[in-house]
Amino acid sequence: MPLDLTPRLGDPDGLFAALVAAHDGLDAAASRRLDAALVLLLANHIGDDGVILNAIEVAKSAGKIS
């Protein structure tokens, strides 16, 4: 299954706000743990290593992460 980049979120701004709010009151280490836990939960939900690896590459390119 290829990575689907079609926008499909009903309320992307609301979701972004919820993600930001989830970090309220967390120190940097706790914030990174939250992000890691969320990524792993969603990766497990996707369940396709190829799609996840493709998403990592797309995210790295989009954010110019080296």
C-alpha positions in Angstrom: 0.0 0.0 0.0 1.5 3.4 -1.0 1.6 6.3 1.4 -1.6 8.3 1.0 -0.8 12.1 1.2 -4.4 13.1 0.3 -5.7 15.5 3.1 -8.4 13.5 4.9 -8.7 15.1 8.3 -12.0 16.6 9.2 -10.6 19.3 11.4 -6.8 19.6 10.9 -6.6 22.9 12.9 -8.5 21.4 15.8 -6.3 18.3 15.7 -3.2 20.5 15.7 -4.5 22.4 18.7 -5.1 19.1 20.5 -1.6 18.0 19.8 -0.1 21.2 21.0 -2.4 21.1 24.1 -1.2 17.6 24.9 2.3 19.0 25.4 1.2 21.7 27.9 3.1 21.5 31.1 5.5 18.8 29.8 9.3 19.3 30.0 11.3 18.7 26.9 12.0 15.0 27.7 8.3 14.3 28.5 7.3 16.0 25.3 9.6 13.8 23.3 8.3 10.7 25.1 4.7 11.8 24.2 5.6 12.3 20.6 7.4 8.9 20.4 4.5 7.1 22.0 2.0 8.7 19.6 4.2 7.8 16.6 4.5 4.2 17.7 0.8 3.9 18.4 -0.1 5.3 15.0 2.6 3.2 13.3 1.1 0.1 14.9 -2.4 1.1 13.7 -1.1 1.5 10.1 0.7 -1.8 10.4 2.6 -1.6 7.1 6.4 -1.2 7.5 6.8 0.1 3.9 4.2 2.8 4.4 5.8 3.9 7.7 9.3 3.9 6.2 8.0 6.0 3.3 6.4 8.4 5.7 9.7 8.8 7.6 11.4 9.7 4.3 8.7 12.2 3.3 8.8 13.8 6.8 12.6 14.1 6.7 12.4 15.7 3.2 9.6 18.0 4.1 11.2 19.2 7.3 14.8 19.1 5.9 15.8 17.0 8.9 19.4 15.7 8.5 
